[in-house]
């Protein structure tokens, strides 16, 4: 007899948005490496040849305690959510608004913001202002900026094994699970 297959965890397709140079690829690499360090038996698949290459968008797969993610380093059709990378040194760039508009038109309704390179920004007030700017931009594009998590991260530091950087990635993963893996 056949039995009905039931997924234990939701399968979530994510897109990564953000301006060039704001750390999208580094962020994807840090997400999977921190997961692998925390749980070597975790199901992660990263085609390393794609990360950091210009051959096309990287697609990575990874699993957290609450969900299985297929994550593309660009706006993917049918994405259930998006991770928006905004550099803490620059703030939202002109193209960020266009990417958010395109994501809304593509049906993305949930976003988590990764405020990247926070370890390089020493002025906490600047981080707060950038967070407010991002929330206002999300509101302008039809997202709920007030309830969208804005998570400060240090992906490069996490890749080097720095504990504060690693903790920032863990916080981001937790925020992603809360936003995207709601049941």
C-alpha positions as CSV (number, residue, x, y, z in Angstrom):
1,X,0.0,0.0,0.0
2,X,1.0,3.6,-0.6
3,X,1.0,6.0,2.3
4,X,0.5,9.7,2.1
5,X,3.8,11.7,2.3
6,X,3.6,14.6,4.7
7,X,6.3,17.1,5.1
8,X,7.4,17.6,8.7
9,X,8.5,21.1,7.9
10,X,7.1,23.7,5.5
11,X,9.1,24.2,2.3
12,X,9.7,27.9,1.7
13,X,11.1,29.5,-1.4
14,X,12.9,32.8,-0.7
15,X,14.4,35.5,-2.9
16,X,17.2,37.8,-1.8
17,X,16.9,41.4,-2.6
18,X,19.4,44.3,-2.2
19,X,21.7,46.6,-4.0
20,X,24.9,45.3,-5.6
21,X,27.7,45.2,-3.0
22,X,25.3,45.0,0.0
23,X,26.3,41.5,0.9
24,X,23.6,39.2,-0.6
25,X,26.0,36.4,-1.6
26,X,28.0,36.7,1.6
27,X,24.8,36.6,3.6
28,X,23.7,33.3,1.9
29,X,27.1,31.8,2.5
30,X,27.0,32.8,6.2
31,X,23.5,31.4,6.7
32,X,24.5,28.0,5.4
33,X,27.9,27.9,7.1
34,X,26.5,28.9,10.5
35,X,23.8,26.2,10.2
36,X,26.4,23.6,9.2
37,X,28.7,24.5,12.1
38,X,25.7,24.4,14.6
39,X,24.3,21.2,13.2
40,X,26.8,19.3,11.0
41,X,24.0,16.8,10.2
42,X,21.7,19.5,9.0
43,X,20.5,19.3,5.4
44,X,22.3,22.1,3.6
45,X,23.2,22.2,-0.1
46,X,25.4,25.0,-1.4
47,X,26.8,24.8,-4.9
48,X,30.0,26.6,-3.8
49,X,31.0,27.1,-7.4
50,X,28.0,29.4,-7.8
51,X,28.6,31.5,-4.6
52,X,30.7,34.5,-5.6
53,X,30.5,33.8,-9.3
54,X,28.8,35.8,-12.0
55,X,27.6,32.7,-13.8
56,X,24.0,33.3,-12.5
57,X,22.1,33.5,-9.4
58,X,23.1,31.2,-6.6
59,X,20.5,28.8,-5.3
60,X,21.1,27.3,-1.9
61,X,19.0,24.9,0.2
62,X,19.1,24.7,3.9
63,X,17.0,23.5,6.8
64,X,16.4,25.2,10.2
65,X,14.5,23.8,13.2
66,X,11.2,25.0,11.7
67,X,11.5,25.0,7.9
68,X,13.3,23.9,4.8
69,X,14.4,26.8,2.6
70,X,15.2,27.0,-1.1
71,X,16.9,30.4,-1.4
72,X,17.8,32.2,-4.6
73,X,20.1,35.2,-4.8
74,X,17.7,37.2,-6.9
75,X,13.9,37.7,-7.3
76,X,12.5,34.2,-7.9
77,X,9.1,33.6,-9.4
78,X,6.7,32.1,-6.8
79,X,8.9,33.1,-3.8
80,X,7.0,32.9,-0.5
81,X,9.1,35.6,1.0
82,X,12.2,37.7,0.6
83,X,15.4,38.5,2.5
84,X,16.3,42.2,1.9
85,X,20.0,43.0,2.4
86,X,20.7,46.6,3.2
87,X,24.2,47.7,4.0
88,X,24.6,49.5,7.4
89,X,27.2,51.8,5.8
90,X,25.0,53.0,2.9
91,X,21.4,52.5,3.8
92,X,18.7,51.8,1.1
93,X,19.9,52.6,-2.4
94,X,17.7,53.9,-5.3
95,X,17.3,50.4,-6.7
96,X,16.0,49.0,-3.4
97,X,12.6,50.7,-4.0
98,X,12.4,49.2,-7.5
99,X,13.3,45.7,-6.2
100,X,10.6,46.0,-3.5
101,X,8.0,47.1,-6.0
102,X,8.9,44.1,-8.3
103,X,8.7,41.8,-5.3
104,X,5.3,43.1,-4.4
105,X,4.1,42.6,-8.0
106,X,5.5,39.1,-8.0
107,X,3.4,38.3,-5.0
108,X,6.0,38.4,-2.2
109,X,4.1,39.4,1.0
110,X,6.6,38.8,3.7
111,X,10.1,40.2,4.1
112,X,12.9,40.1,6.6
113,X,15.6,42.8,6.5
114,X,19.2,41.9,7.1
115,X,21.1,45.1,8.0
116,X,24.5,43.9,6.7
117,X,28.0,45.0,7.8
118,X,26.8,46.2,11.2
119,X,30.2,45.3,12.6
120,X,31.7,48.1,10.4
121,X,29.2,50.8,11.5
122,X,30.2,52.1,14.9
123,X,27.5,54.7,15.2
124,X,24.4,53.1,16.7
125,X,22.3,56.2,15.8
126,X,23.1,55.6,12.1
127,X,21.9,52.0,12.4
128,X,18.6,53.2,14.0
129,X,18.1,55.8,11.2
130,X,18.7,53.3,8.5
131,X,16.2,50.9,10.2
132,X,13.6,53.7,10.2
133,X,14.4,54.5,6.5
134,X,13.9,50.8,5.5
135,X,10.6,50.6,7.5
136,X,9.3,53.7,5.7
137,X,10.4,52.4,2.3
138,X,8.6,49.1,3.0
139,X,5.4,51.0,4.0
140,X,5.6,53.0,0.8
141,X,5.8,49.8,-1.3
142,X,2.8,48.2,0.4
143,X,4.6,46.0,3.0
144,X,4.1,46.4,6.8
145,X,7.3,48.2,7.7
146,X,6.4,48.3,11.4
147,X,6.2,44.6,11.8
148,X,9.0,43.6,9.4
149,X,12.0,42.4,11.3
150,X,15.2,44.5,10.7
151,X,18.1,42.3,12.0
152,X,21.6,43.7,12.3
153,X,24.1,41.1,11.0
154,X,27.8,40.7,10.5
155,X,28.1,38.0,7.8
156,X,31.8,38.4,7.1
157,X,32.6,38.1,10.8
158,X,30.3,35.0,11.0
159,X,32.3,33.4,8.1
160,X,35.5,34.0,10.0
161,X,34.0,32.2,13.0
162,X,33.6,35.4,15.1
163,X,31.1,34.6,17.9
164,X,29.2,38.0,17.7
165,X,28.9,37.6,13.9
166,X,27.7,34.0,14.3
167,X,25.1,35.1,16.8
168,X,23.9,37.8,14.5
169,X,23.3,35.1,11.8
170,X,21.5,32.9,14.3
171,X,19.2,35.8,15.2
172,X,18.5,36.3,11.5
173,X,17.6,32.7,11.1
174,X,15.3,32.8,14.1
175,X,13.6,35.9,12.7
176,X,13.2,34.2,9.3
177,X,11.6,31.2,10.9
178,X,9.1,33.4,12.8
179,X,8.3,35.4,9.7
180,X,8.2,32.7,7.0
181,X,7.5,29.4,8.8
182,X,4.3,30.5,10.5
183,X,1.8,27.7,11.0
